[in-house]
Amino acid sequence: MITGELKNRIDSLWDIFAAGGLVNPLDVIEQITYLMFIRDMDDADNRRAKESEMLGLPHKSIFADEVQIGERTVAGNQLKWSVFHDFPAEKMYSVMQEQVFPFIKNLHGDKNSAYSKYMSDAIFKLPTPLLLSKVVDCLDDIYAQMAQIQESDIRGDVYEYLLSKISQSGLNGQFRTPRHIIKMMVELMQPKATDTICDPACGTSGFLVAAGEYLKENHKEEIFFEKQNKEHYMNSMFHGYDMDRTMLRIGAMNMMTHGVDNPCIEYRDSLSDQNPDKEKYSLILANPPFKGSLDADTVSADLLKVCKTKKTELLFLALFLRMLKVGGRGAVIVPDGVLFGSSTAHKAIRKELVDGNRLEAVISMPSGVFKPYAGVSTGILIFTKTGHGGTDKVWFYDMQADGFTLDDKRTPTTENDIPDIIARFHSIQSLPLEGKVDSESCSDEVYNEHENPRTAKSFFVPKEEIVENGYDLSINKYKKIEYKPVEYPSTQEIMAELNELEMEITKGLAELEEML
């Protein structure tokens, strides 16, 4: 979490943009992303130069003596942040607009890379030299603050805090998934170095970034010390699709600032015929759009065969099953209506998950998880594509707290079911806990989920019972509430207490009158 002086400085940066006339959150984040990338590029080049000098190796700086910008040749060193940030405002603005920005737009040699595709039409939108000067100074202060904080993921925390500024839903029902929920889902699935991971509605690539960070933390040697795995990690492991080019640009930059050189981030309507992917991915992590309907004519015909509907949340579930390889796994967020909806399409997709594949878990989340962006109640479905069934019984968990208050303020609290969810899920799968889980936050109960009563937070429900209930996956259908008898005083006792209180009040009033 970003707090204190660093949070104040980031908020000040946001205010500077607003005062300068840039108020669209996506535009602001996009421009900040470019500037952070330019600064990081300078830092990385300096670091490589020092490392090469220590090792006695040659180093070719990207800021060569002369750099070709269009038809002009300019001095490469003046494209470095550490040089131009000291220029007067007018000169800095000219250098940024006419030299630095065109330089970074054409920096990547591979014209088919995510970087090239989404930088090619990028626009430098800061309107005045004074605004640029203020923003550059503020970013320098933010980087100085980050350098003082000894946390490995402070860079990612800053970027996530910036992304949290996207405080309104998109036209297609998009809203930001809280980072701790993303992290929980990644830890539940435990990505492997050989996985091919996809988010067909990726937005700012939050799920892909979290999966990459998990792999770096838990499989560092396996990935970075093996050439084939490293090549896979940098170029072909992560796939993300979206229909908003601004979000795609931010998503691609987000991945690259987290160390993935060439993520496969592409413009695509995942539900349409322009998405040819079938049995391609081993892991899907997603929070697809919930609201809004589609024109059935634009939807891929094979998805409509699974469930004939215009509801995006149902079509995306059918899409996930199509895109996964046999044996591939999915962890996806769905609105509660998917779990208990009574329409033919709702029942059809749930039947496909239960009868046609292996549904493993349903985690019910409280409605406040997505506040202040939305108050919708949601759940997480975890499943494995088999193509021929395999569901024996389904694990349900009733999440009641996620470490934050469930109001619009979402302030941190000590109540948090997430460590317990992770520990219990891996206990039923006999998987070791690779991530760092706070054991003190876990339930004191022994992990014997198969014997848990229906009054517990988590329990199993056999497939036969789910089928009998019309494939209803709502936890309220199966959870039992334990009512504890409460004995109240008799009416006579209550009346006696009221009379006694009235007498005390009358006595007190009399004493007060005497004092006056």
WOWO-V595005 format. One record per backbone hydrogen bond with DSSP energy under -0.5 kcal/mol. NH is the residue of the N-H (numbers start at 1). CO is the residue of the C=O. If there is no record, write none. Layout:
nh->{NH/NH}
co->{CO/CO}
This chain:
nh->{3/6/7/8/9/10/11/12/13/14/15/16/17/18/19/20/21/22/23/28/29/30/31/32/33/34/35/36/37/38/39/40/41/42/43/44/45/46/47/48/49/50/51/52/53/54/55/56/57/61/64/67/69/69/70/72/74/76/76/78/79/80/83/84/85/86/87/92/93/94/95/96/97/98/99/100/101/103/104/105/106/106/107/111/113/117/118/119/120/122/125/132/133/134/135/136/137/138/139/140/141/142/143/144/145/146/147/148/148/149/149/150/151/154/157/158/159/160/161/162/163/164/165/166/167/170/173/181/182/183/184/185/186/187/188/189/190/195/197/197/198/199/202/202/205/206/209/210/211/212/213/214/215/216/217/218/219/223/224/225/226/230/231/232/233/234/235/236/237/239/240/241/242/245/248/249/250/251/252/253/254/255/256/257/258/258/259/260/261/262/263/264/265/266/266/268/268/270/272/275/276/279/280/281/282/283/284/285/286/290/294/296/298/299/299/300/303/304/305/306/306/307/309/312/312/313/314/315/316/317/318/319/320/321/322/323/324/325/327/328/329/330/331/332/333/334/336/338/339/339/340/341/347/348/349/350/351/352/353/354/355/356/356/357/358/359/360/360/361/362/363/364/364/365/369/370/371/373/374/378/379/380/381/382/383/384/385/386/387/388/389/391/391/394/395/396/397/398/399/399/402/403/405/413/416/417/421/422/423/424/425/426/427/428/429/431/434/437/439/441/442/448/451/452/456/459/460/461/463/465/466/467/468/469/470/471/472/472/473/477/478/479/480/482/483/484/485/488/494/495/496/497/498/499/500/501/502/503/504/505/506/507/508/509/510/511/512/513/514/515/516}
co->{1/3/3/4/5/6/7/8/9/10/11/12/13/14/15/16/18/17/21/24/25/26/27/28/29/30/31/32/33/34/35/36/37/38/39/40/41/42/43/44/45/46/47/48/49/50/51/52/52/59/62/74/67/72/68/69/67/64/65/75/76/77/80/80/81/83/84/88/89/90/91/92/93/94/95/95/96/99/100/101/102/103/104/109/110/113/114/115/116/119/123/128/129/130/131/132/133/134/135/136/137/138/139/140/141/142/143/144/145/145/146/148/149/151/153/154/155/156/157/158/159/160/162/163/165/174/170/178/178/179/180/181/182/183/184/185/186/192/195/237/283/239/199/241/202/202/205/206/207/208/209/210/211/212/213/214/215/219/220/221/223/226/227/228/229/230/231/232/232/197/264/199/266/243/244/245/246/247/248/249/250/251/252/253/254/255/256/255/259/234/260/238/263/240/264/242/266/268/269/272/274/322/323/323/196/196/329/198/331/173/310/294/295/295/296/271/300/300/301/302/303/303/307/292/310/290/311/311/312/313/314/315/316/317/318/319/320/281/385/325/282/383/284/381/286/379/377/335/335/336/336/337/343/344/345/346/347/348/349/350/351/351/352/352/384/357/358/382/382/395/380/362/397/378/366/367/368/370/370/365/334/363/332/361/330/358/328/384/356/389/356/354/357/461/360/459/362/457/364/397/404/415/411/403/414/401/417/418/419/420/421/422/423/424/425/426/432/435/437/438/439/446/448/449/453/396/449/394/392/462/462/463/464/465/467/466/466/469/339/474/475/475/454/480/481/482/483/486/490/491/492/493/494/495/496/497/498/499/500/501/502/503/504/505/506/507/508/509/510/511/512}
